[in-house]
Amino acid sequence: MKKALLIFILCLYFFSSHAQTQVSGAVTSAGDGAPLPGVNVRIKGSPSGTITDALGRYALMAEPADTLFFS
C-alpha cells in the first residue's frame, strides 16, 4: 500500500511539473506592420492550435519547449 501511495505522489509531481502556460502574441505583416487576421497558429506535433483574430492576436496553452507554426 505504501508503494502504491509513493507512486501516486510521484505521478502527481511529474504531471504538475509539466504544466502548460498561456502563450499569446500578435501576427503582423513584415512590410508595413499591419495585423494579419485568420493566420493559423499551431503547436508542432499536436492538433492544438488557434486562429488570429481581426487584430492579428492569438492565445493558446503550450509547454515551454513547444514550437509554434504559423501559416
DSSP file (Angstrom, degrees, kcal/mol; ACC not computed):
  #  RESIDUE AA STRUCTURE BP1 BP2  ACC     N-H-->O    O-->H-N    N-H-->O    O-->H-N    TCO  KAPPA ALPHA  PHI   PSI    X-CA   Y-CA   Z-CA
    1    1 A M     >        0   0    0      0, 0.0     4,-2.0     0, 0.0     5,-0.2   0.000 360.0 360.0 360.0 -41.1    0.0    0.0    0.0
    2    2 A K  H  >  +     0   0    0      1,-0.2     4,-2.3     2,-0.2     5,-0.1   0.873 360.0  53.5 -64.9 -35.6    2.8    2.4    0.8
    3    3 A K  H  > S+     0   0    0      2,-0.2     4,-2.3     1,-0.2    -1,-0.2   0.912 108.6  48.6 -65.0 -42.1    4.5    1.6   -2.5
    4    4 A A  H  > S+     0   0    0      2,-0.2     4,-2.3     1,-0.2    -2,-0.2   0.890 111.3  50.3 -64.8 -39.7    1.3    2.5   -4.4
    5    5 A L  H  X S+     0   0    0     -4,-2.0     4,-2.3     2,-0.2    -2,-0.2   0.900 109.7  50.7 -65.5 -40.9    0.9    5.7   -2.5
    6    6 A L  H  X S+     0   0    0     -4,-2.3     4,-2.4     2,-0.2    -2,-0.2   0.917 110.6  48.7 -63.1 -43.8    4.5    6.7   -3.3
    7    7 A I  H  X S+     0   0    0     -4,-2.3     4,-2.3     1,-0.2    -2,-0.2   0.907 110.6  51.7 -62.5 -42.2    4.0    6.0   -7.0
    8    8 A F  H  X S+     0   0    0     -4,-2.3     4,-2.1     2,-0.2    -2,-0.2   0.918 110.7  47.6 -60.1 -45.3    0.8    8.1   -6.9
    9    9 A I  H  X S+     0   0    0     -4,-2.3     4,-2.2     1,-0.2    -2,-0.2   0.901 111.2  50.9 -65.0 -41.5    2.6   11.0   -5.3
   10   10 A L  H  X S+     0   0    0     -4,-2.4     4,-2.5     1,-0.2    -1,-0.2   0.887 109.0  51.7 -63.6 -38.5    5.5   10.8   -7.8
   11   11 A C  H  X S+     0   0    0     -4,-2.3     4,-2.5     2,-0.2     5,-0.2   0.914 108.8  50.5 -64.2 -42.6    3.0   10.8  -10.7
   12   12 A L  H  X S+     0   0    0     -4,-2.1     4,-2.2     1,-0.2    -2,-0.2   0.917 111.5  48.6 -60.5 -43.1    1.3   13.9   -9.3
   13   13 A Y  H  X S+     0   0    0     -4,-2.2     4,-1.8     2,-0.2    -2,-0.2   0.928 111.3  50.2 -62.3 -45.7    4.7   15.6   -9.0
   14   14 A F  H  X S+     0   0    0     -4,-2.5     4,-0.5     1,-0.2    -2,-0.2   0.935 113.9  43.4 -60.1 -48.4    5.6   14.7  -12.6
   15   15 A F  H >< S+     0   0    0     -4,-2.5     3,-0.5     1,-0.2    -1,-0.2   0.841 113.5  51.2 -70.1 -32.4    2.4   15.9  -14.1
   16   16 A S  H >< S+     0   0    0     -4,-2.2     3,-0.7    -5,-0.2    -1,-0.2   0.788 104.5  57.7 -74.5 -26.1    2.4   19.2  -12.1
   17   17 A S  H 3< S+     0   0    0     -4,-1.8    -1,-0.2     1,-0.3    -2,-0.2   0.620 102.6  56.2 -78.7 -11.0    6.0   19.9  -13.1
   18   18 A H  T << S+     0   0    0     -3,-0.5    -1,-0.3    -4,-0.5     2,-0.1  -0.264  78.9 157.3-111.0  44.0    5.0   19.9  -16.8
   19   19 A A    <   -     0   0    0     -3,-0.7     2,-0.2     1,-0.1    -3,-0.1  -0.417  38.7-124.3 -72.9 143.3    2.3   22.5  -16.5
   20   20 A Q        -     0   0    0     43,-0.1     2,-0.3    -2,-0.1    43,-0.2  -0.501  22.1-154.8 -81.9 155.7    1.2   24.4  -19.6
   21   21 A T  E     -A   62   0A   0     41,-2.7    41,-2.7    -2,-0.2     2,-0.4  -0.901  25.4 -99.3-126.8 158.9    1.3   28.1  -19.8
   22   22 A Q  E     -A   61   0A   0     -2,-0.3     2,-0.5    39,-0.2    39,-0.2  -0.662  34.1-163.9 -81.4 129.1   -0.6   30.6  -21.9
   23   23 A V  E     +A   60   0A   0     37,-3.5    37,-2.4    -2,-0.4     2,-0.3  -0.939  16.4 168.0-110.3 132.5    1.3   31.8  -24.9
   24   24 A S  E     +A   59   0A   0     -2,-0.5     2,-0.3    35,-0.2    35,-0.2  -0.962   7.3 128.6-142.6 160.7    0.0   34.9  -26.7
   25   25 A G  E     -A   58   0A   0     33,-1.9    33,-2.3    -2,-0.3     2,-0.4  -0.965  44.5 -93.8 179.3-166.9    1.1   37.4  -29.2
   26   26 A A  E     -A   57   0A   0     -2,-0.3     2,-0.5    31,-0.2    31,-0.3  -0.995  19.8-141.2-137.6 142.3    0.2   39.2  -32.5
   27   27 A V        +     0   0    0     29,-2.8     9,-2.6    -2,-0.4     2,-0.3  -0.911  29.7 175.0-104.7 125.2    1.0   38.3  -36.1
   28   28 A T  B     -B   35   0B   0     -2,-0.5     2,-0.2     7,-0.3     6,-0.1  -0.875  36.3 -92.6-129.3 161.2    1.8   41.3  -38.3
   29   29 A S     >  -     0   0    0      5,-2.9     4,-1.6    -2,-0.3     7,-0.0  -0.500  24.1-142.3 -71.0 136.5    2.9   42.0  -41.8
   30   30 A A  T  4 S+     0   0    0     -2,-0.2    -1,-0.1     2,-0.2    -2,-0.0   0.823  97.5  53.6 -67.5 -30.8    6.7   42.3  -42.2
   31   31 A G  T  4 S-     0   0    0      1,-0.1    -1,-0.2     3,-0.1    -2,-0.0   0.968 132.5  -1.5 -71.1 -55.1    6.2   45.0  -44.8
   32   32 A D  T  4 S-     0   0    0      2,-0.1    -2,-0.2     0, 0.0    -1,-0.1   0.405  90.4-114.6-122.5   1.0    4.0   47.6  -43.1
   33   33 A G     <  +     0   0    0     -4,-1.6    -3,-0.1     1,-0.2     3,-0.1   0.610  59.5 155.5  76.7  11.0    3.3   46.1  -39.6
   34   34 A A        -     0   0    0     -6,-0.1    -5,-2.9     1,-0.1    -1,-0.2  -0.451  50.6-101.2 -71.2 144.2   -0.4   45.7  -40.3
   35   35 A P  B     -B   28   0B   0      0, 0.0    -7,-0.3     0, 0.0    21,-0.2  -0.350  28.9-141.0 -65.0 146.1   -2.2   43.0  -38.2
   36   36 A L    >   -     0   0    0     -9,-2.6     3,-0.7    19,-0.2    -9,-0.2  -0.882  16.8-162.7-112.9 100.0   -2.8   39.7  -40.1
   37   37 A P  T 3   +     0   0    0      0, 0.0    16,-0.2     0, 0.0    17,-0.2  -0.465  68.9  30.3 -77.0 153.3   -6.2   38.2  -39.2
   38   38 A G  T 3  S+     0   0    0     14,-1.7     2,-0.3     1,-0.3    15,-0.1   0.617  75.4 151.1  79.1  14.7   -7.0   34.5  -39.9
   39   39 A V    <   -     0   0    0     -3,-0.7    13,-2.1    14,-0.2     2,-0.5  -0.647  46.2-126.3 -79.8 134.0   -3.5   33.1  -39.5
   40   40 A N  E     -C   51   0C   0     -2,-0.3    31,-2.3    11,-0.2     2,-0.5  -0.700  25.2-170.0 -81.3 123.7   -3.3   29.5  -38.3
   41   41 A V  E     +CD  50  70C   0      9,-3.1     9,-2.9    -2,-0.5     2,-0.3  -0.974  15.7 169.0-116.9 119.5   -1.1   29.2  -35.2
   42   42 A R  E     -CD  49  69C   0     27,-2.5    27,-3.0    -2,-0.5     2,-0.4  -0.935  36.1-116.4-136.0 154.6   -0.4   25.6  -34.2
   43   43 A I  E >   - D   0  68C   0      5,-2.2     3,-1.8    -2,-0.3    25,-0.2  -0.765  43.1-107.0 -89.5 129.4    1.8   23.6  -31.9
   44   44 A K  T 3  S+     0   0    0     23,-3.0    23,-0.2    -2,-0.4    -1,-0.1  -0.301 102.1   9.0 -57.1 130.8    4.3   21.3  -33.7
   45   45 A G  T 3  S+     0   0    0      1,-0.2    -1,-0.3     2,-0.0    -2,-0.0   0.621 115.9  90.0  75.8  13.8    3.3   17.6  -33.4
   46   46 A S  S <  S-     0   0    0     -3,-1.8    -1,-0.2     2,-0.2    -3,-0.2  -0.978  74.4-135.0-139.8 150.1   -0.1   18.4  -31.9
   47   47 A P  S    S+     0   0    0      0, 0.0     2,-0.1     0, 0.0    -3,-0.1   0.549  75.0 112.5 -78.7  -4.6   -3.6   19.1  -33.2
   48   48 A S        +     0   0    0     -5,-0.1    -5,-2.2    -4,-0.1     2,-0.3  -0.422  39.9 113.1 -71.6 140.1   -3.8   22.0  -30.8
   49   49 A G  E     -C   42   0C   0     -7,-0.2     2,-0.3    -2,-0.1    -7,-0.3  -0.980  40.3-142.4 179.5-174.8   -3.9   25.5  -32.3
   50   50 A T  E     -C   41   0C   0     -9,-2.9    -9,-3.1    -2,-0.3     2,-0.4  -0.907  19.0-114.2-155.7 179.0   -5.9   28.6  -32.9
   51   51 A I  E     -C   40   0C   0     -2,-0.3   -11,-0.2   -11,-0.2     8,-0.1  -0.972  35.1-107.6-126.1 141.3   -6.5   31.3  -35.5
   52   52 A T        -     0   0    0    -13,-2.1   -14,-1.7    -2,-0.4     6,-0.2  -0.338  34.5-127.3 -67.6 149.2   -5.6   35.0  -35.1
   53   53 A D    >   -     0   0    0      4,-2.3     3,-2.1   -16,-0.2   -14,-0.2  -0.051  42.9 -73.9 -83.3-169.4   -8.4   37.5  -34.5
   54   54 A A  T 3  S+     0   0    0      1,-0.3    -2,-0.1   -17,-0.2    -1,-0.1   0.728 135.1  48.3 -61.9 -23.1   -9.2   40.6  -36.5
   55   55 A L  T 3  S-     0   0    0    -19,-0.1    -1,-0.3     2,-0.1   -19,-0.2   0.256 120.9-105.9-101.4  11.8   -6.3   42.4  -34.9
   56   56 A G  S <  S+     0   0    0     -3,-2.1   -29,-2.8     1,-0.3     2,-0.2   0.557  73.8 142.4  79.6   8.1   -3.8   39.5  -35.5
   57   57 A R  E     +A   26   0A   0    -31,-0.3    -4,-2.3    -6,-0.1     2,-0.3  -0.529  23.8 176.8 -87.0 150.1   -3.8   38.4  -31.9
   58   58 A Y  E     -A   25   0A   0    -33,-2.3   -33,-1.9    -6,-0.2     2,-0.3  -0.965  10.5-174.5-143.9 159.7   -3.7   34.8  -30.7
   59   59 A A  E     +A   24   0A   0     -2,-0.3     2,-0.3   -35,-0.2   -35,-0.2  -0.939  14.8 154.3-154.9 135.8   -3.5   32.9  -27.3
   60   60 A L  E     -A   23   0A   0    -37,-2.4   -37,-3.5    -2,-0.3     2,-0.4  -0.981  43.2-101.6-156.2 162.6   -3.2   29.2  -26.6
   61   61 A M  E     +A   22   0A   0     -2,-0.3     2,-0.3   -39,-0.2   -39,-0.2  -0.753  50.5 157.3 -90.2 132.0   -1.9   26.8  -23.9
   62   62 A A  E     -A   21   0A   0    -41,-2.7   -41,-2.7    -2,-0.4    -2,-0.0  -0.980  43.3-103.6-150.8 159.0    1.5   25.3  -24.6
   63   63 A E    >   -     0   0    0     -2,-0.3     3,-1.6   -43,-0.2   -43,-0.1  -0.528  40.0-112.9 -77.0 151.9    4.5   23.7  -23.0
   64   64 A P  T 3  S+     0   0    0      0, 0.0    -1,-0.1     0, 0.0   -44,-0.1   0.812 117.3  48.4 -57.3 -30.3    7.6   25.9  -22.6
   65   65 A A  T 3  S+     0   0    0      2,-0.1    -2,-0.0     0, 0.0     0, 0.0   0.446  86.7 118.4 -91.6   0.5    9.6   23.8  -25.1
   66   66 A D    <   -     0   0    0     -3,-1.6     2,-0.4     1,-0.1    -4,-0.0  -0.278  57.5-137.0 -67.4 152.6    6.8   23.7  -27.7
   67   67 A T        -     0   0    0    -23,-0.2   -23,-3.0     2,-0.0     2,-0.3  -0.940  14.1-144.4-110.1 131.9    7.4   25.1  -31.2
   68   68 A L  E     -D   43   0C   0     -2,-0.4     2,-0.4   -25,-0.2   -25,-0.2  -0.767   7.5-157.7 -98.0 141.9    4.7   27.2  -32.9
   69   69 A F  E     -D   42   0C   0    -27,-3.0   -27,-2.5    -2,-0.3     2,-0.4  -0.955   4.4-159.7-116.9 137.8    4.0   27.1  -36.6
   70   70 A F  E      D   41   0C   0     -2,-0.4   -29,-0.2   -29,-0.2   -31,-0.0  -0.962 360.0 360.0-118.9 130.6    2.2   30.0  -38.4
   71   71 A S              0   0    0    -31,-2.3   -30,-0.1    -2,-0.4    -1,-0.1   0.319 360.0 360.0-146.9 360.0    0.5   29.6  -41.7
